[in-house]
Each structure stands twice: as structure tokens, then as C-alpha cells.
Amino acid sequence: MKVIKGTLEITWNALHFKETVTEASADHVPKEKIWPIDQIREVHLRRYLLVQSALEIFLTDKRNYFLNFNKRDRNKVC
């Protein structure tokens, strides 16, 4: 498990997560993750450090992803 900062874009077809590149890691190639909407099985509201600020995405292939936002943004995404 590791923490990766980035942005989440929601389209009609997929969720796109793009890693934010910092100056310290300028030689690092940013990671991008795309989850097609039809592969998302469930989305659950979660707590992170006792704050209602996270979502957990479950896919049809049994993988899951934990995304943390600030509370107001999490509610907009949901």
C-alpha cells in the first residue's frame, strides 16, 4: 500500500486517476489509472483517520481502491 497524490476525473465512460508530479520526482513518469464504469461493482463511503472523507471503489475483478478527499469534495464525487 502506498499513498499517491493526484486528480480524479469522472466521465460518462470511466474514472480517470492521474498522479500529480512534484518537482522532487521530475524524472518519474506519472501513473495513470482508468476504471471503466461497467467494471465498477460498488462504491462505499469510508472514514480515513476518523473523518468521513474517503471512498472505496470495488471492481468486478475483485480489486478495490481507497480514495481520500476532503469531506466536501468526497460528497460531490459520491
N, C-alpha and C positions, 0 to 999 in steps of 0.2 A: 504494500500500500504506500502511496505517496501523494503529496499534495501538488497539484498543478493548477496554477492560476491561468484564467483565460476568459473568453467570452462565449456565450451560448446564443445561437441564432435559431429561431424556430420558423420553419417554413411549412407549407402545406404537405410536403413530401417527407421531410426529415428534420431531425435535430442536429445541428452542427456545433461542435465544440472546437474552438481554436485556441491553442495555447498562446499566452502573452509572453513575448520575448523581452527579457530585461537586458540592460547594457552589459551586465556581467557575463551573460551567456550569449553574446552576439554571434559566436561561431556555431551555436547549437541550432539545429533545424527544428522549427516549431512543429509540434504534433497537432494533428487534426483528427477528430473522431466524428464519424457520421453515423447516426442511428436512423434508419428508415422508420417512418411512422408505423408501417404494418408489422414491424418486428418488436414494437413496444407492447408488452403484455399488461403491465401495471405501472402506476406511478403512485408512490406513497409520500405523504408529508412526514418529515422526520425532524428530530431535535439534534442539534450539534452544540455541545458544551451547555446543555440545558436551555438552549434558546431555540424557539420554533423557527428555524431558518434554513432548513435543508429539504431536499427531495431525494428520493431513491427511485431509480428507474430500473425496472425488471424487463428483460428481453425474453423472447420466445426460445432462445438458445440457452437459457438458464444462467446467463451472465447478468450482473447488476452493477449499477454505477451510482455513487453517492455524490450529490452536488450540493454545495453550501453557498448560500446567497446572504444578502442582508434581508431582514424579515420582510420588508415592503416589496422587494423585488421577487422574493420567493412566492408571495401571494399573487403577484401579477403573472408570473410564469405558470402557476398552477391554474 
